Amino acid sequence: MKIVCVGYLQGAGGAERQIIMLANALAERHHDVHLVVLAENKSKYSIAENVIVHDLTNAEDSNKKRSVDRFRALKSELSKIRPDVSIHYWLQSAYMCAMMKKSITGRIIYSERGDPGDAEYKGILGVVRYLAFRKVDGFVFQSEGARDFFKGRVLKKSIVIQNSVEIPEGKFLQPCLKRERKVVNVGRLHQQKNQTLLINAFAKIAGQFPEYILEIYGDGDLKEILQEQIEELGLHKRIELKGTTSHILEKVYTASLFVLTSDYEGMPNALMEAMAIGVPCISTDCKPGGARDLIKNGENGWIVPRNDIEVLAERMTSVLSCPEQSDRMAKNALEIRRTHSSKKIFDRWENFIIAFRD
């Protein structure tokens, strides 16, 4: 089957990683796979040699004409490829293809990677989405909450396929036996990730746990603001903004606790990885429900309300005060390596795609 994946490979985001993993997996299954890159091509993830890459990033002549240039370049390239199916993780490429003939795009599959109920869809973007979805043939959602946001036609043509979790083979097979006295968070320093909440919650329990530190991994626009917050709380020796690292699993593996404080997430990859290497995890009940689909509260981790400092601080206190219970939860969390293995997840993707064969 000839399959095109359309990507905006602007960095190290979850969508960039997952669409490359999907392209690689489909190529490994002997499909004719093409990856069309529409923006910047700065991805840090490896693309398999048998995935044919079409880099259209030089087609942009100016900022004002960027969308028009992308549309023309994409239409031209798809006209040459003539795929059976085109897969989109970004709404812009999906609505571009919705304006083309199906003989050019093939059947269109759109995968929602964020919160479909976000306020940004209340304006013109919501109208664009509505019109584009009328031409989309299949929908893939990462959580039941995201799927159930829609009704009628979209719901009938949809499936829930969560992300795969990929841990180096033979590594981190059991929870760490000698945990460091540290709490970790991984994510962009962005309002969505709400590290402000975590810093405030840690400040509340810092006196009770004087030997613990908080490490936050990631970069972003809020770095200076978060650092100012840390300084104002007098915790510059206890809370560190560590930036990015290529050895993130090693850094997280030895932690006593992983905390995700996002307000919304399509499917929180950092949380999945922390669970998969046996780290006790707390997550906010981020919209539209991805964390809730992963964590069975009190069995393999803990869910707390969004943006509630008091409840988060109480749960962190409980976890750090009872390492025996935390270790039991961490061992249960390892099951995600089986339920969300690459083979299981991409088998589901392949079966869904094949259903669109003419």
Disulfide bonds with the S-S distance in Angstrom:
none
